[in-house]
Amino acid sequence: MALFKRRKKEEKKPQILKLENIRIGQHAKTSDEAICSIGQLLVEAGYVEAPYIQGMLNRDHNLSVYIGNDIAIPHGEYEVKDYVKKTGLAVDIYPEGITWGEGNTVRIVIGIAATTDEHVAILQNIAEKLGDMDMVEKVVNGTPEFILSVLAGDAQ
């Protein structure tokens, strides 16, 4: 007879943002160039297949992925969802900024690949973490480790 019950192992959520998918000091001349760059990082990380990148470009051309606070969140349109292998994020920091759409400036580009409607929760988390321009400044000037801690929820 067992005196102690074994605790069920807590299911660990897969990490959707990894340190190696955060790049700082990036440069791009156009928003399309930035989208292709972050899309390629999603491909290299194994989150999506290459055709997903065109869906990211199409999404931004049809409805800007600029969300304010110097942030753009490129993601593919519904038609390319089958090219998503698993949910994940990639982050590029453009300290000098990129002109995006109608005169907006973007310094943080967060590429999203989501297998289900997970992107809604991801967007909500990003909005909460980066809703304050002071935190945006810290992220733009931060290390990849700091950026990971902010978006993973550990930074204050």
N, C-alpha and C positions, 0 to 999 in steps of 0.2 A: 504494500500500500504506500503510495506516495504521500509524503507529508507536505510537499510544496507543489503547487501547480506551476507549470511553466507559463510564463507570460508569452502571449502571442507577439511575434516580432512586429513592430510597427512598420507598416509599409512606407518605405522611403520614396518620396516623389522624385522622379528623375530630374536632374539638374538641367534646366533648359538654357541657361547662360553659363558658358564656361570661360575661364580666363583667357584661353587661347583664341576666343572669338571676340575679343575686345582689342581694338586698335586705336591708338592715339596718334596725334600729329599727322592726320591725313590731309590730302590736298586733292581737290577736284575742281574743274572749271565749270561744270554744269551739274544740275540735279540728276540728269540721266546718267552721267558718269558716276556719280555717287551711288545711285541705285544699282547700276551694273556691278560696282565694286562690292557693295554689301551683299548683293545677290550671289556673287561668286564666292564670297566667304561662307554663305549658307550652304552652297553646293559643296565646297571643300570640307565643311564640317559634317557633311552627310545628312543634313536636314531636308534638302530638296534636290531635285534633278534640274539640270540646266534650263529647260523650257520655262520653269517657274519665273526666271528673271524677266522674260518678256511680259508675263502677267503682272509683275511688279511695275514695270514701265507703263503698261496699259492702264493700271489702276491710277497711277499718279497723273497720267495724261487726261483721264476721264473725270477724276475727282481727286484733287490734291491730297497727298498724304502728310502735308504740313499740318501740325496740330497746335502751333503756337509755342512760345517760350524757347525759340530757336531749335525746335525739335521736329524731325520728320520721321514717320514710321512706315517705311515702305513694306508692303505685303502684297501678295498676289490676289488677283480677282478670282471669283468663284470658278471660272472656267479652267483654272490651272491647279485646282485643289488636289487633283490626282497625282501631281508631281511632288507633293509633300510626302516625305518618307517618315518624318517624326517631328514633333513639336520642338522648336528651338529659336533662339535669338542670337543676333550678332550686333555688335555696336562699333560704329566708327565715330571718332571725334575729329572735327574739323575746326581747329582753334581760330582760323582766319575767317571762317564762315563761307557759305555758298549761297548765291542768290537762288531762291526757290520760288517759282510761280510769280505772282504779282508783286515783286519787290520784297518778299520776305527773306530773311536770313536764317540759315540753318547751320548749327554747329554740332548737333548731336543727331546722328542717323542710326535708328534702331530697326534692323530688318527682322521681320517676324515670319515664321513658318508655323502654321498650326494645323493639326490633323482634324480637329473638330472645331467647335465654337469657342475653344480655349482662348482664342485671340481677344475675346471680349474681356476676360479677366486679366489678361496680360496688359491690354491697353489701360484698364482701370488702375492696375498696379503702377504703371509708368506715370500716369497722370497724377496719382497720389504722391509718388516719390519725387517727381520733377515738376510739381505744380508751383514751386517757389523758385524764383529766379536766383536767389542766393545758392540754392542747391544745384541749379543748372550751372552756375559759375564754378562751384566746387568740382562738379563732374567734368566740365570742359578742361579744367586745370589739374585734374586728378590723375592718379596712376590707374592702370587697369585693375589692380587689386581693390582700390577704393571704389571704382565704378561698379565692380562686381558686388561689393558689400552694399552699396546703395540700392542697386536694382534687385538684389537678393533679400534686402530688408534688414541688414545689420547696422547700417550707418545712421547716425543722428545728424 
